Amino acid sequence: APEASAVPAAVMVRAERADSLRESFTEADVAFMAGMIHHHAQAIVMADMAPTHGPSASLQVLAARIINAQRDEIALMQAWLRERGQPVREPMTAMQHGEHSVHGGGHAVHMPGMLTPEQLARLDGARGREFERLFLTYMIQHHEGAVTMVNELFATYGAAQGDAIFKLASDIGADQRTEIERMRSMLRDLIFETGSAVQQ
Protein backbone atom coordinates (compact mmCIF):
# COMPACT_ATOMS: atom_id res chain seq x y z
CA ALA A 1 0.00 0.00 0.00
CA PRO A 2 1.34 3.47 -0.74
CA GLU A 3 2.41 5.63 2.15
CA ALA A 4 -0.14 8.14 3.42
CA SER A 5 2.29 11.00 2.74
CA ALA A 6 2.74 10.12 -0.94
CA VAL A 7 1.48 12.78 -3.37
CA PRO A 8 -1.20 11.41 -5.72
CA ALA A 9 0.03 10.98 -9.29
CA ALA A 10 -2.76 13.17 -10.70
CA VAL A 11 -1.68 16.06 -8.46
CA MET A 12 1.94 15.66 -9.57
CA VAL A 13 0.90 15.71 -13.25
CA ARG A 14 -1.18 18.85 -12.74
CA ALA A 15 1.71 20.57 -10.93
CA GLU A 16 4.19 19.63 -13.66
CA ARG A 17 1.77 20.85 -16.35
CA ALA A 18 1.37 24.19 -14.52
CA ASP A 19 5.15 24.58 -14.30
CA SER A 20 5.47 23.75 -17.99
CA LEU A 21 2.84 26.31 -18.98
CA ARG A 22 4.44 28.94 -16.79
CA GLU A 23 7.84 28.37 -18.38
CA SER A 24 6.64 27.81 -21.94
CA PHE A 25 7.31 30.46 -24.56
CA THR A 26 6.38 31.30 -28.14
CA GLU A 27 8.19 32.65 -31.18
CA ALA A 28 6.54 36.01 -30.47
CA ASP A 29 8.05 36.01 -26.96
CA VAL A 30 11.55 35.35 -28.32
CA ALA A 31 11.12 37.98 -31.06
CA PHE A 32 9.96 40.53 -28.48
CA MET A 33 12.94 39.90 -26.20
CA ALA A 34 15.46 40.01 -29.07
CA GLY A 35 13.88 43.17 -30.47
CA MET A 36 13.59 44.97 -27.16
CA ILE A 37 17.24 44.30 -26.30
CA HIS A 38 18.29 46.17 -29.44
CA HIS A 39 15.64 48.84 -28.96
CA HIS A 40 16.96 49.51 -25.45
CA ALA A 41 20.53 49.57 -26.75
CA GLN A 42 19.76 52.54 -28.99
CA ALA A 43 18.24 54.44 -26.04
CA ILE A 44 21.52 53.87 -24.19
CA VAL A 45 23.49 55.20 -27.18
CA MET A 46 21.35 58.33 -27.09
CA ALA A 47 21.57 58.76 -23.32
CA ASP A 48 25.35 58.22 -23.35
CA MET A 49 25.66 61.47 -25.34
CA ALA A 50 24.21 63.63 -22.57
CA PRO A 51 27.32 64.19 -20.42
CA THR A 52 29.32 65.59 -23.37
CA HIS A 53 26.58 67.56 -25.15
CA GLY A 54 25.82 70.26 -22.57
CA PRO A 55 22.16 69.79 -21.61
CA SER A 56 20.66 70.84 -18.27
CA ALA A 57 21.37 68.96 -15.06
CA SER A 58 17.81 67.62 -15.00
CA LEU A 59 18.20 66.09 -18.45
CA GLN A 60 21.52 64.55 -17.46
CA VAL A 61 19.79 62.94 -14.45
CA LEU A 62 17.06 61.61 -16.77
CA ALA A 63 19.65 60.21 -19.19
CA ALA A 64 21.51 58.47 -16.35
CA ARG A 65 18.26 56.89 -15.14
CA ILE A 66 17.47 55.67 -18.65
CA ILE A 67 20.93 54.09 -18.94
CA ASN A 68 20.68 52.30 -15.59
CA ALA A 69 17.12 51.04 -16.11
CA GLN A 70 17.64 49.85 -19.65
CA ARG A 71 20.96 48.13 -18.94
CA ASP A 72 19.27 46.21 -16.12
CA GLU A 73 16.39 45.23 -18.40
CA ILE A 74 18.77 44.17 -21.19
CA ALA A 75 20.54 41.86 -18.72
CA LEU A 76 17.19 40.33 -17.68
CA MET A 77 16.12 39.81 -21.30
CA GLN A 78 19.47 38.26 -22.27
CA ALA A 79 19.21 35.89 -19.28
CA TRP A 80 15.64 34.96 -20.30
CA LEU A 81 16.82 34.07 -23.81
CA ARG A 82 19.86 32.11 -22.60
CA GLU A 83 17.79 30.10 -20.10
CA ARG A 84 15.57 28.99 -22.98
CA GLY A 85 18.45 28.10 -25.30
CA GLN A 86 17.84 31.03 -27.64
CA PRO A 87 20.62 32.99 -29.39
CA VAL A 88 21.70 36.23 -27.77
CA ARG A 89 23.45 38.83 -29.95
CA GLU A 90 25.31 41.70 -28.44
CA PRO A 91 22.94 44.66 -28.69
CA MET A 92 25.54 47.07 -30.05
CA THR A 93 25.98 44.93 -33.19
CA ALA A 94 22.56 45.97 -34.46
CA MET A 95 23.11 49.58 -33.47
CA GLN A 96 26.35 49.82 -35.43
CA HIS A 97 24.57 48.62 -38.55
CA GLY A 98 21.56 50.89 -38.12
CA GLU A 99 19.18 47.91 -38.05
CA HIS A 100 15.50 48.58 -37.42
CA SER A 101 14.50 44.93 -37.23
CA VAL A 102 16.06 41.85 -35.70
CA HIS A 103 15.46 38.15 -36.12
CA GLY A 104 14.00 36.41 -33.11
CA GLY A 105 11.86 33.31 -32.82
CA GLY A 106 12.39 32.45 -36.46
CA HIS A 107 11.17 35.72 -37.96
CA ALA A 108 12.12 39.36 -38.19
CA VAL A 109 10.50 41.84 -35.84
CA HIS A 110 10.33 45.53 -36.71
CA MET A 111 11.23 47.88 -33.89
CA PRO A 112 9.00 50.98 -33.99
CA GLY A 113 10.32 54.30 -32.72
CA MET A 114 13.93 53.61 -33.65
CA LEU A 115 15.96 56.62 -34.75
CA THR A 116 17.37 56.67 -38.26
CA PRO A 117 21.13 57.10 -38.68
CA GLU A 118 20.39 60.68 -39.79
CA GLN A 119 18.45 61.43 -36.61
CA LEU A 120 21.22 59.96 -34.47
CA ALA A 121 23.80 62.08 -36.33
CA ARG A 122 21.69 65.20 -35.84
CA LEU A 123 21.39 64.48 -32.12
CA ASP A 124 25.12 63.88 -31.83
CA GLY A 125 25.83 67.16 -33.64
CA ALA A 126 23.64 69.24 -31.31
CA ARG A 127 24.77 70.98 -28.12
CA GLY A 128 23.12 72.64 -25.14
CA ARG A 129 19.44 73.54 -25.50
CA GLU A 130 19.30 72.21 -29.06
CA PHE A 131 20.56 68.84 -27.86
CA GLU A 132 18.04 68.89 -25.03
CA ARG A 133 15.11 69.59 -27.35
CA LEU A 134 16.17 66.93 -29.83
CA PHE A 135 16.92 64.39 -27.09
CA LEU A 136 13.47 64.78 -25.53
CA THR A 137 11.71 64.73 -28.91
CA TYR A 138 13.57 61.65 -30.12
CA MET A 139 13.44 59.78 -26.82
CA ILE A 140 9.67 60.29 -26.62
CA GLN A 141 9.42 58.82 -30.14
CA HIS A 142 11.69 55.97 -29.06
CA HIS A 143 9.77 55.20 -25.85
CA GLU A 144 6.45 55.31 -27.70
CA GLY A 145 7.86 52.66 -30.03
CA ALA A 146 8.72 50.45 -27.06
CA VAL A 147 5.15 50.82 -25.72
CA THR A 148 3.87 49.78 -29.16
CA MET A 149 6.08 46.67 -29.02
CA VAL A 150 4.68 45.76 -25.59
CA ASN A 151 1.10 46.29 -26.78
CA GLU A 152 1.73 44.15 -29.87
CA LEU A 153 3.15 41.36 -27.71
CA PHE A 154 0.12 41.33 -25.44
CA ALA A 155 -2.20 41.40 -28.48
CA THR A 156 -0.53 38.28 -29.94
CA TYR A 157 -2.48 35.10 -29.21
CA GLY A 158 -0.62 32.80 -26.81
CA ALA A 159 2.25 35.23 -26.18
CA ALA A 160 3.49 36.59 -22.83
CA GLN A 161 1.99 33.68 -20.86
CA GLY A 162 5.12 32.95 -18.82
CA ASP A 163 5.44 34.73 -15.49
CA ALA A 164 8.86 36.23 -16.30
CA ILE A 165 8.01 37.72 -19.70
CA PHE A 166 4.60 38.95 -18.53
CA LYS A 167 6.16 40.83 -15.62
CA LEU A 168 9.09 42.18 -17.64
CA ALA A 169 6.94 43.39 -20.55
CA SER A 170 4.41 44.93 -18.13
CA ASP A 171 7.19 46.72 -16.24
CA ILE A 172 8.77 48.00 -19.47
CA GLY A 173 5.42 49.34 -20.68
CA ALA A 174 4.67 51.07 -17.37
CA ASP A 175 8.18 52.54 -17.03
CA GLN A 176 8.23 53.85 -20.60
CA ARG A 177 4.80 55.48 -20.23
CA THR A 178 5.89 57.19 -17.00
CA GLU A 179 9.06 58.51 -18.64
CA ILE A 180 7.13 59.69 -21.71
CA GLU A 181 4.95 61.88 -19.49
CA ARG A 182 8.00 63.22 -17.64
CA MET A 183 9.77 64.01 -20.92
CA ARG A 184 6.69 65.67 -22.42
CA SER A 185 6.54 67.94 -19.37
CA MET A 186 10.26 68.75 -19.68
CA LEU A 187 9.85 69.48 -23.40
CA ARG A 188 6.85 71.76 -22.80
CA ASP A 189 8.84 73.69 -20.19
CA LEU A 190 11.82 73.99 -22.54
CA ILE A 191 9.74 75.22 -25.47
CA PHE A 192 7.86 77.69 -23.28
CA GLU A 193 11.13 78.95 -21.78
CA THR A 194 12.87 79.43 -25.13
CA GLY A 195 9.81 80.31 -27.17
CA SER A 196 11.00 78.12 -30.01
CA ALA A 197 9.39 75.30 -31.92
CA VAL A 198 11.00 71.89 -32.09
CA GLN A 199 11.96 70.87 -35.59
CA GLN A 200 12.46 67.22 -36.36
C-alpha positions, 0 to 999 in steps of 0.5 A: 500500500502506498504511504499516506504522505505520498502525493497522488500521481494526478496532483503531480501531473497537474503541478508539472503541467502548470510549471510547464505552462508557466515556463513555456514560450512562443516565437513572439516572446523570443522575437519581443525579447530580441527586439527589445534588447536592441531597442533599449541599446539605442536608447543607451546610445542616445543617453550616453551622449548627454554628459558631453553635449551640454544639456541641463542637469535635469536632463543629465539625471534623466539620461543616467536613469534611462541608462541604468534602467535599460541596462538592467532590463537588457541583462534580464532579457538576455538571461531569459533568452539564454535560459531557454536556449535562444541565441543572444546577440550583443545589442551594439551589433545591431546599433552599429549597422543601423538595423530597425528589425532583428530576427528572433523566434524564427522571424524578423520583428520591426522595432517601432520608434527607432531613430534613423542614422540621420536622426542619431547624427543630428542628435550627436551634432547638437549641443546645449538647449538644441541637444536637449530639445532633440533628445526629448523629442527623439526619446519620446518617439523611441519610448512610444515605439517600445510601448507599441512593441509591448502592446503588440506582444500582449495582443498576440495570441498565446504570447506573454503567458510565462510569469517572467516575460509577462512581468518584464513586458508589463514593467517596461510598458509602465516605465516607458509610459511614465518617462514619456509623461515626464519628458513631455513635461520637460519638453513643454517647459523647454519650449515655453522657456525658449519660445521656439518650436521643435523641428524634427 
